[in-house]
Structure formats: C-alpha cells, structure tokens
Amino acid sequence: MEEQRQQILNGNLRSLLFRFSSPAIIGMLVSALYNIVDTLFVGRGVGPLGITALTIVLPIQLIIMAVGIMVGIGSASVISRSLGAGNSEKALKTAGTGILLNLVLSSVLMVLAYIFIDKILYFFGASTETLKLAKDYMSIILIGFISFSFAISSNNLIRAEGKPRAAMYAMLIGAVCNIILDPVFIFGFGMGVRGAAIATIISQFMSAAYIISFFKSSKSIYHFKLKLFRLYPDLSKEIIAVGFPSFALQVVGSVVFLIFNRSILHYGNNMYIAIMGIGLRVLNLIEMPIIGIAQGFSTLVSFNYGARQYDRIKTVLKEAVIWTIVIAGTGFVLLMFAPRQILGIFTDNEMLLQMGITPIRIIVIFLPFIGFQILGGSFFQAIGKTVPSLIIILSRQLLLLIPAIIVLPLFFELSGIWMAVPVSNFFSILITFVFVWRQVKKFNIMVKLSDQNTVF
C-alpha cells in the first residue's frame, strides 16, 4: 500500500489520471448500460408505452441508488484521505462502517417502497394506461435493491483502496449479464418489462457476488473481520456528511423527473415522456465517462490533499477538465447533427422519431462544458468540503433546473420544458467556476506559505 501511496503522490499525473479514470470510465459506461439496454429492448419489444413506464420508474430508482451512492462516495473520500495521511486503521474502520450503514438504510427504504408502491407510481406520473407496466417493472427491481445498493457502495470502496480495475470488473460483469439476459427474458420468454427487470436483478446479484469474493481475497487491503462491522458514530456522521451532496443530487434528480413527467403530460402526452426518457438516458450515457473521470480524479485529489500536495491538485484538475470537454463535445456533435438516428436505436415508431428531433437538439446546448460542473462537485467532495460541494451539485437541478421547468413553459409551452436543460446547465457552470477559482487561489497561497517555510 505504501508503494501505491508514493506513486499517487509523486508519479506522472496524466498517467495516473488515465490509470485511475479509464477503469472508472468503463465501469460508469457499463452502469449506464443497465438503463440503456433495458430501454432499448423494451422499446423494441413493448413499444413507446414501455419506455414511458421505465421513465416513470427511473426517478424511483434514482432515490434507491442514492443510499448506495451517498455511503459509497462518503466512505471512499474518508478512506482515501486516511490512506493519503498514512492512517490505515481509520480506513479499515470506515469501510466496515460504510457497508453496515448501507445495509441498514437500503433495507428500510426497500420495505417502505413495497408498502406504498401504487401511491409512489401514481405520484411519479403513472396513469391508468401505464400503471400496470410500471408496477410490473418496479416490483421486481425492488427485490434486487439491497444487492444493487451494496454493489454501488462497495465499488467506491474498491476504488478508494487504489484498485480501479477490480471496480471496473464488478460493473462489467453485471452489464454483460444484463445485455445477454435482457433479450432472453423479454423476447425469448415473452415477459416484456418484467423480463427486463428480472435480467437486471440477476445481473446486480452477479456484481455483488464478485465484490464479496474480491473483499475476501488477498488482493484487497480490507480483509474484513467481524469486529470491523460496527456503526462507529463519528465515522457514520463523516460518511453521511461527505456523501450527502451526492445523495441530494440523486433525490433532486428524482424530483426533476417527477416535474418533467407532469409538465410534459400537461403540455404534451405520453409520447413526449418517452422522448424525454430516451434523451436523458443518452445524456446520462455521455455523462457517465465524465463521472468516471471525476471518480479517478477525486481519488488523486484526496490523496494529494491529505499529503498537502496542492500544486499536483491544480495540475490534475486542468488535465481532467480537458478530458471532459473532449468527451462531452463528441456527444454534442452526435446528438446535434444526428438526433433521428440516435432515437432510431430505441424505436422504429415514425411519430416518435419525428417528434423527438427538436427536443434532443435543444437539450444538448452547452453540453460540451458540463464536465467542468461535474468535476467541481467531485473536487470539493474529495477535499472534504461539504458546503461548496453541495451548492455546486444542487445548483444544476434543484436551484436552476426545477424553477426553469416550471417557469419557462409558461412563456414557451412545451418548448420551454426542453429549454430548461441548457439554461440550467449554463448558470450552474458559472457557479462552479466561481467556487473552483476561489479554492485554487487558496491553494496558491498555501503553496507560497509552504515555500517560505521551506526557505526559513
């Protein structure tokens, strides 16, 4: 572990960013494939109403995922900073606390979701036309909730100990299983959305099984013992405090979908919900590699922040920003100039293809620069600064997108709903720039003080 630490603190940052981010990028792309593959096969096997049903359930899945993401990112930040400072005992205790905390929270949430499933689905935009399909999908998805939440959370623990390749394998196993099983259950067994859900939970179980086997192997630093699985109050608070911005982001994302669904039904119809569902899933696919870069980036930042290597933090920040612009810019070109072809991957419904061209082109405006906003949230999480991280993460959706979805349609009707996305992106990027610029100035002061102390 000491050799790994020295590499991160002294090695070439571009190579390190590639080493830590490339597995994370693949892992995040694989994660996005769960929803993409389900939507693709359901669109082909069930039709636009099937896509609408999955879009209604998606915000509920975001809330379910929020627990695992909160605990995972919070634990990973504490673990990475502890390892960077040479405190391996705290790192091990944090890992054990994180796993147990995630198990308790996810179990409670799963039970509540089952009890109120019909009310939840109606609340998130289900109609008499789509309720059965949405319920068929969600009731099965909930069965795999605990293993899915465990896989999300523990994947961050693996990454925090400096094993991004193992984290990638965990996600890859699940995605490959899902890609193979989806057509088998949807078309082979004729199970429609229920088949998509069954394929998904089997895939999630496989990912969780791999992670457990990794933790038990000699490749992991954790080597969990029973005494480590305790809810240490101080560590639990720190995990939740650091991970809460990501939890809030997921919950806000759920609220955004709720408002999107209701607004679209008010100004349009179920077909437009399907279009928005496809559009946001494709955007998610583009953002996943950016989030993967942010995860690799945050590990490097946490280690170097713990060791007070501020110049290295600035260098890796610049490198990561360039990478995200290239990725998001490529996605922008594809969606702006070939929206019909992208939509055609999911459905052959001619009406949907014609209706979806303009909305897709509108929502991708400012997409090339959204990576900086995502990196900003991860940057402040990595150095343990919860407040700026929370503001940056929530600005894009809670502070800007939700009001825009409500206000803009009053003037532009249905077009205003699509316009809300680029408007919120633009202002959230500006907010992120201000916070990051101020923190970089502080780093510059710290570097100068350190140099002066070295001289004297």
C-alpha positions as CSV (number, residue, x, y, z in Angstrom):
1,M,0.0,0.0,0.0
2,E,2.9,2.4,0.7
3,E,4.2,1.9,-2.8
4,Q,0.8,2.7,-4.2
5,R,0.6,5.9,-2.0
6,Q,4.0,7.1,-3.2
7,Q,3.0,6.5,-6.8
8,I,-0.1,8.7,-6.4
9,L,1.9,11.4,-4.5
10,N,4.9,11.5,-6.8
11,G,4.0,9.8,-10.2
12,N,3.1,11.4,-13.5
13,L,-0.4,12.9,-13.1
14,R,-1.5,12.3,-16.6
15,S,-0.6,8.7,-16.5
16,L,-2.2,8.3,-13.0
17,L,-5.4,10.0,-14.2
18,F,-5.6,7.7,-17.1
19,R,-4.8,4.7,-14.9
20,F,-7.5,5.6,-12.3
21,S,-10.1,7.0,-14.7
22,S,-10.1,4.6,-17.6
23,P,-11.4,1.6,-15.5
24,A,-13.9,4.0,-13.8
25,I,-15.0,5.3,-17.2
26,I,-15.6,1.8,-18.4
27,G,-17.4,1.0,-15.1
28,M,-19.6,4.0,-15.4
29,L,-20.4,3.3,-19.0
30,V,-21.3,-0.2,-18.0
31,S,-23.5,1.2,-15.2
32,A,-25.4,3.4,-17.7
33,L,-25.9,0.4,-20.0
34,Y,-28.3,-1.1,-17.4
35,N,-30.9,1.5,-18.2
36,I,-29.9,2.0,-21.8
37,V,-30.2,-1.8,-22.6
38,D,-33.5,-2.1,-20.7
39,T,-34.9,0.9,-22.6
40,L,-33.6,-0.3,-26.0
41,F,-35.1,-3.8,-25.7
42,V,-38.3,-2.7,-24.0
43,G,-38.7,-0.1,-26.8
44,R,-38.3,-2.7,-29.4
45,G,-40.3,-5.4,-27.6
46,V,-43.1,-3.4,-25.9
47,G,-43.2,-0.1,-27.7
48,P,-43.3,3.6,-26.6
49,L,-45.6,2.9,-23.7
50,G,-43.0,0.5,-22.3
51,I,-40.3,3.3,-22.5
52,T,-42.8,5.6,-20.8
53,A,-43.3,3.1,-17.9
54,L,-39.5,2.8,-17.4
55,T,-39.2,6.5,-17.4
56,I,-41.8,6.7,-14.7
57,V,-39.9,4.2,-12.6
58,L,-36.4,5.8,-13.2
59,P,-36.8,8.6,-10.7
60,I,-37.7,6.0,-8.1
61,Q,-34.6,4.0,-9.0
62,L,-32.6,7.2,-8.5
63,I,-33.8,7.5,-4.9
64,I,-33.0,3.8,-4.3
65,M,-29.5,4.3,-5.8
66,A,-29.0,7.5,-3.7
67,V,-28.3,5.5,-0.5
68,G,-25.5,3.4,-2.0
69,I,-24.0,6.4,-3.7
70,M,-24.1,8.5,-0.6
71,V,-22.4,5.8,1.6
72,G,-20.0,4.8,-1.1
73,I,-18.7,8.2,-2.0
74,G,-18.7,9.4,1.6
75,S,-16.7,6.3,2.7
76,A,-14.4,6.5,-0.3
77,S,-13.5,10.1,0.5
78,V,-12.7,9.3,4.1
79,I,-10.8,6.2,3.2
80,S,-8.7,7.9,0.5
81,R,-7.8,10.8,2.8
82,S,-7.0,8.4,5.6
83,L,-4.7,6.3,3.4
84,G,-3.1,9.5,2.0
85,A,-2.3,10.6,5.6
86,G,-1.0,7.1,6.4
87,N,-3.9,6.2,8.8
88,S,-4.8,2.6,7.6
89,E,-6.7,1.8,10.8
90,K,-9.2,4.5,10.2
91,A,-9.6,3.4,6.6
92,L,-10.5,-0.1,7.6
93,K,-13.0,1.0,10.2
94,T,-14.6,3.4,7.7
95,A,-15.0,0.6,5.2
96,G,-16.7,-1.7,7.7
97,T,-19.0,1.1,9.0
98,G,-19.9,2.1,5.4
99,I,-21.0,-1.4,4.4
100,L,-23.1,-1.9,7.6
101,L,-24.6,1.6,7.3
102,N,-25.6,0.9,3.7
103,L,-27.2,-2.4,4.6
104,V,-29.4,-0.8,7.3
105,L,-30.5,2.2,5.2
106,S,-31.2,0.2,2.0
107,S,-33.3,-2.4,3.8
108,V,-35.6,0.2,5.4
109,L,-36.0,2.0,2.0
110,M,-36.9,-1.2,0.2
111,V,-39.6,-2.2,2.7
112,L,-41.2,1.3,2.5
113,A,-41.2,1.2,-1.3
114,Y,-43.0,-2.1,-1.3
115,I,-45.7,-0.9,1.1
116,F,-46.5,2.2,-0.9
117,I,-45.7,1.1,-4.4
118,D,-49.0,2.1,-6.1
119,K,-49.1,5.5,-4.4
120,I,-45.5,6.1,-5.3
121,L,-46.0,5.2,-9.0
122,Y,-49.1,7.5,-9.3
123,F,-47.1,10.3,-7.6
124,F,-44.3,10.0,-10.2
125,G,-46.6,10.3,-13.2
126,A,-48.1,6.9,-13.8
127,S,-51.6,6.9,-15.4
128,T,-54.2,4.1,-15.8
129,E,-52.5,3.5,-19.2
130,T,-49.0,2.9,-17.8
131,L,-49.5,1.8,-14.1
132,K,-49.5,-1.9,-14.8
133,L,-46.3,-1.8,-16.9
134,A,-44.6,0.4,-14.3
135,K,-45.6,-1.8,-11.4
136,D,-44.6,-5.0,-13.2
137,Y,-41.1,-3.5,-13.6
138,M,-40.7,-1.8,-10.2
139,S,-42.0,-4.7,-8.0
140,I,-39.3,-7.0,-9.4
141,I,-36.5,-4.3,-9.4
142,L,-37.0,-3.8,-5.6
143,I,-36.1,-7.5,-5.0
144,G,-32.5,-6.8,-6.0
145,F,-32.3,-3.4,-4.3
146,I,-30.1,-4.5,-1.4
147,S,-27.5,-6.2,-3.6
148,F,-27.6,-3.3,-6.1
149,S,-27.0,-0.7,-3.3
150,F,-24.2,-2.9,-1.9
151,A,-22.6,-3.1,-5.3
152,I,-22.7,0.7,-5.8
153,S,-21.4,1.5,-2.4
154,S,-18.7,-1.2,-2.3
155,N,-17.5,-0.3,-5.8
156,N,-16.4,3.0,-4.4
157,L,-14.6,1.3,-1.5
158,I,-12.6,-0.8,-4.0
159,R,-11.7,2.4,-5.9
160,A,-10.7,4.1,-2.7
161,E,-8.1,1.5,-1.9
162,G,-6.5,2.1,-5.3
163,K,-7.9,-0.9,-7.3
164,P,-9.9,0.8,-10.1
165,R,-9.6,-2.2,-12.3
166,A,-11.3,-4.5,-9.9
167,A,-14.1,-1.9,-9.5
168,M,-14.5,-1.9,-13.3
169,Y,-14.7,-5.7,-13.4
170,A,-17.6,-5.6,-10.8
171,M,-19.6,-3.3,-13.1
172,L,-18.6,-5.1,-16.3
173,I,-19.8,-8.5,-15.0
174,G,-23.3,-7.0,-14.2
175,A,-23.6,-5.2,-17.6
176,V,-22.6,-8.2,-19.7
177,C,-25.1,-10.4,-17.8
178,N,-27.8,-7.8,-18.4
179,I,-27.0,-7.5,-22.1
180,I,-27.2,-11.2,-22.5
181,L,-30.3,-11.8,-20.3
182,D,-32.5,-8.9,-21.5
183,P,-33.3,-10.3,-24.9
184,V,-33.7,-13.8,-23.4
185,F,-36.4,-12.8,-20.9
186,I,-38.0,-10.0,-23.0
187,F,-38.2,-11.8,-26.3
188,G,-37.3,-15.5,-25.6
189,F,-39.7,-15.9,-22.7
190,G,-42.1,-13.1,-23.9
191,M,-42.0,-11.4,-20.4
192,G,-41.8,-7.7,-21.6
193,V,-40.9,-5.2,-18.9
194,R,-41.0,-8.0,-16.2
195,G,-38.3,-9.8,-18.2
196,A,-36.2,-6.6,-18.3
197,A,-36.5,-6.3,-14.5
198,I,-35.6,-10.0,-13.9
199,A,-32.5,-9.7,-16.1
200,T,-31.4,-6.6,-14.2
201,I,-31.6,-8.0,-10.7
202,I,-29.8,-11.2,-11.7
203,S,-27.0,-9.0,-13.2
204,Q,-26.9,-7.0,-9.9
205,F,-26.6,-10.2,-7.9
206,M,-23.6,-11.2,-10.0
207,S,-21.9,-7.9,-9.5
208,A,-22.4,-8.1,-5.7
209,A,-21.1,-11.7,-5.7
210,Y,-17.9,-10.6,-7.4
211,I,-17.3,-7.7,-5.0
212,I,-17.7,-10.1,-2.0
213,S,-15.2,-12.5,-3.5
214,F,-12.8,-9.6,-4.1
215,F,-13.0,-8.4,-0.5
216,K,-12.3,-11.9,0.8
217,S,-9.2,-12.3,-1.5
218,S,-5.6,-11.3,-0.8
219,K,-5.9,-8.6,-3.4
220,S,-7.9,-6.3,-1.1
221,I,-6.4,-4.4,1.8
222,Y,-9.6,-4.6,3.8
223,H,-9.7,-8.4,4.7
224,F,-12.8,-7.7,6.7
225,K,-13.2,-9.1,10.2
226,L,-16.4,-9.2,12.2
227,K,-15.2,-6.6,14.7
228,L,-14.9,-4.0,11.8
229,F,-18.6,-4.2,11.1
230,R,-19.7,-1.6,13.6
231,L,-21.6,1.6,13.2
232,Y,-18.9,3.9,14.6
233,P,-20.9,7.1,15.3
234,D,-18.2,9.6,14.3
235,L,-17.4,7.8,11.1
236,S,-21.1,7.3,10.2
237,K,-21.6,11.1,10.6
238,E,-18.5,11.9,8.5
239,I,-19.5,9.4,5.8
240,I,-23.0,10.9,5.6
241,A,-21.8,14.5,5.7
242,V,-19.3,13.9,2.8
243,G,-21.7,11.7,0.7
244,F,-24.8,13.7,1.4
245,P,-24.3,16.1,-1.6
246,S,-24.4,13.1,-3.9
247,F,-27.5,11.7,-2.1
248,A,-29.2,15.0,-2.5
249,L,-28.3,15.1,-6.2
250,Q,-30.0,11.8,-6.8
251,V,-33.1,12.8,-4.8
252,V,-33.2,16.1,-6.7
253,G,-32.8,14.2,-9.9
254,S,-35.9,12.2,-8.9
255,V,-37.8,15.3,-8.3
256,V,-36.7,16.7,-11.7
257,F,-38.1,13.6,-13.4
258,L,-41.3,14.0,-11.5
259,I,-41.8,17.6,-12.6
260,F,-40.7,16.7,-16.1
261,N,-43.3,14.0,-16.4
262,R,-46.1,16.1,-15.0
263,S,-45.2,19.1,-17.1
264,I,-44.9,17.1,-20.3
265,L,-48.3,15.4,-19.7
266,H,-49.8,18.9,-19.1
267,Y,-48.3,20.4,-22.3
268,G,-47.9,17.2,-24.4
269,N,-48.6,13.5,-24.0
270,N,-47.1,10.1,-23.1
271,M,-45.1,10.1,-26.3
272,Y,-43.1,13.1,-25.2
273,I,-42.3,11.4,-21.9
274,A,-40.8,8.5,-23.9
275,I,-38.8,11.1,-25.9
276,M,-37.5,12.7,-22.8
277,G,-36.8,9.3,-21.3
278,I,-34.6,8.4,-24.3
279,G,-32.9,11.8,-24.4
280,L,-32.0,11.9,-20.7
281,R,-30.7,8.3,-20.9
282,V,-28.5,9.2,-23.8
283,L,-27.2,12.3,-22.0
284,N,-26.6,10.0,-19.0
285,L,-24.5,7.7,-21.2
286,I,-22.4,10.7,-22.2
287,E,-22.0,11.9,-18.7
288,M,-21.1,8.5,-17.3
289,P,-17.5,8.6,-18.6
290,I,-17.2,12.1,-17.3
291,I,-18.3,10.9,-13.9
292,G,-15.8,8.1,-14.3
293,I,-13.0,10.7,-14.8
294,A,-14.4,12.6,-11.8
295,Q,-14.0,9.4,-9.7
296,G,-10.5,8.7,-10.7
297,F,-9.7,12.4,-10.4
298,S,-11.2,12.6,-6.9
299,T,-9.0,9.7,-5.6
300,L,-5.9,11.5,-6.8
301,V,-7.1,14.8,-5.3
302,S,-7.9,13.2,-1.9
303,F,-4.5,11.5,-1.6
304,N,-2.6,14.7,-2.6
305,Y,-4.8,16.9,-0.4
306,G,-4.1,14.6,2.6
307,A,-0.3,15.0,1.8
308,R,-0.7,18.8,1.1
309,Q,0.5,18.5,-2.5
310,Y,-1.6,21.5,-3.7
311,D,0.3,22.0,-7.0
312,R,-0.4,18.5,-8.1
313,I,-4.1,19.0,-7.3
314,K,-4.2,22.0,-9.7
315,T,-2.4,20.1,-12.4
316,V,-4.7,17.1,-12.3
317,L,-7.7,19.5,-12.3
318,K,-6.6,21.1,-15.6
319,E,-6.0,17.7,-17.2
320,A,-9.4,16.4,-16.1
321,V,-11.2,19.4,-17.5
322,I,-9.7,19.0,-20.9
323,W,-10.6,15.3,-21.0
324,T,-14.3,16.1,-20.1
325,I,-14.6,18.7,-22.8
326,V,-13.4,16.3,-25.5
327,I,-15.9,13.6,-24.4
328,A,-18.9,15.9,-23.9
329,G,-18.1,17.7,-27.2
330,T,-18.1,14.5,-29.1
331,G,-21.6,13.6,-27.7
332,F,-22.8,17.1,-28.5
333,V,-21.8,16.7,-32.2
334,L,-23.6,13.3,-32.5
335,L,-26.8,14.5,-30.8
336,M,-27.0,17.9,-32.6
337,F,-26.4,16.5,-36.1
338,A,-27.9,13.0,-35.9
339,P,-30.8,13.1,-33.4
340,R,-33.1,11.0,-35.6
341,Q,-30.5,8.2,-35.9
342,I,-29.9,8.2,-32.1
343,L,-33.7,7.9,-31.4
344,G,-33.9,5.2,-34.0
345,I,-31.7,2.9,-31.9
346,F,-34.5,2.7,-29.4
347,T,-37.7,2.6,-31.5
348,D,-38.9,2.4,-35.1
349,N,-42.1,4.4,-34.3
350,E,-42.2,7.1,-37.0
351,M,-44.2,9.5,-35.0
352,L,-41.8,9.4,-32.1
353,L,-38.8,9.8,-34.4
354,Q,-40.3,13.0,-36.0
355,M,-41.4,14.5,-32.7
356,G,-38.1,13.9,-31.0
357,I,-35.6,15.7,-33.3
358,T,-36.1,19.3,-32.0
359,P,-36.3,18.4,-28.2
360,I,-33.0,16.4,-28.5
361,R,-31.2,19.3,-30.3
362,I,-32.4,21.8,-27.6
363,I,-31.3,19.8,-24.5
364,V,-27.7,19.3,-25.7
365,I,-26.9,23.0,-25.9
366,F,-23.9,23.8,-23.5
367,L,-23.3,20.0,-23.2
368,P,-19.5,20.3,-24.1
369,F,-18.8,22.3,-20.9
370,I,-21.0,20.3,-18.4
371,G,-18.0,18.1,-17.4
372,F,-16.4,21.1,-15.5
373,Q,-19.6,21.3,-13.4
374,I,-19.4,17.6,-12.6
375,L,-15.7,17.8,-11.7
376,G,-16.4,20.7,-9.5
377,G,-18.7,18.8,-7.2
378,S,-16.2,15.8,-7.0
379,F,-13.3,18.2,-6.4
380,F,-14.9,19.6,-3.2
381,Q,-16.1,16.2,-2.0
382,A,-12.5,14.9,-2.4
383,I,-11.1,17.6,-0.1
384,G,-13.9,17.1,2.4
385,K,-15.6,20.5,1.9
386,T,-19.3,19.6,2.0
387,V,-20.9,23.1,1.6
388,P,-19.4,24.1,-1.7
389,S,-19.8,20.6,-3.0
390,L,-23.5,20.6,-2.0
391,I,-24.1,24.0,-3.6
392,I,-22.4,23.0,-6.9
393,I,-24.1,19.7,-7.1
394,L,-27.6,21.1,-6.3
395,S,-27.3,24.2,-8.4
396,R,-27.7,22.4,-11.7
397,Q,-31.0,20.8,-10.8
398,L,-32.6,22.0,-7.6
399,L,-31.7,25.7,-7.8
400,L,-31.9,26.1,-11.5
401,L,-33.5,23.3,-13.5
402,I,-36.6,22.8,-11.4
403,P,-37.6,26.5,-11.4
404,A,-36.8,26.6,-15.2
405,I,-39.1,23.6,-15.9
406,I,-41.9,25.4,-14.0
407,V,-41.4,29.0,-15.4
408,L,-40.2,28.6,-19.0
409,P,-43.3,26.6,-20.2
410,L,-45.5,29.5,-19.1
411,F,-43.9,31.5,-21.9
412,F,-42.8,28.9,-24.4
413,E,-45.2,26.0,-23.6
414,L,-43.7,22.5,-24.5
415,S,-40.5,24.1,-25.9
416,G,-39.9,25.7,-22.6
417,I,-39.5,22.3,-21.0
418,W,-36.7,21.4,-23.3
419,M,-35.1,24.9,-23.0
420,A,-34.9,24.4,-19.2
421,V,-32.0,21.9,-19.6
422,P,-29.5,24.2,-21.3
423,V,-30.5,27.3,-19.3
424,S,-29.8,25.4,-16.0
425,N,-26.5,24.0,-17.4
426,F,-25.2,27.4,-18.4
427,F,-25.7,29.0,-15.0
428,S,-24.5,26.0,-13.0
429,I,-21.3,26.0,-14.9
430,L,-20.8,29.7,-13.9
431,I,-21.4,28.9,-10.3
432,T,-18.9,26.1,-10.3
433,F,-16.3,28.3,-11.9
434,V,-16.5,30.8,-9.1
435,F,-16.1,28.2,-6.3
436,V,-13.3,26.4,-8.0
437,W,-11.4,29.6,-8.8
438,R,-11.6,30.7,-5.2
439,Q,-10.3,27.4,-3.9
440,V,-7.4,27.4,-6.4
441,K,-6.5,30.9,-5.1
442,K,-6.3,29.4,-1.6
443,F,-4.1,26.6,-2.9
444,N,-1.8,29.2,-4.4
445,I,-1.5,30.9,-1.0
446,M,-0.8,27.6,0.8
447,V,1.9,26.8,-1.8
448,K,3.6,30.2,-1.2
449,L,3.5,29.8,2.6
450,S,4.9,26.3,2.3
451,D,7.8,27.6,0.1
452,Q,8.5,30.4,2.6
453,N,8.6,27.9,5.5
454,T,11.0,25.7,3.5
455,V,13.3,28.7,2.9
456,F,13.4,29.7,6.5
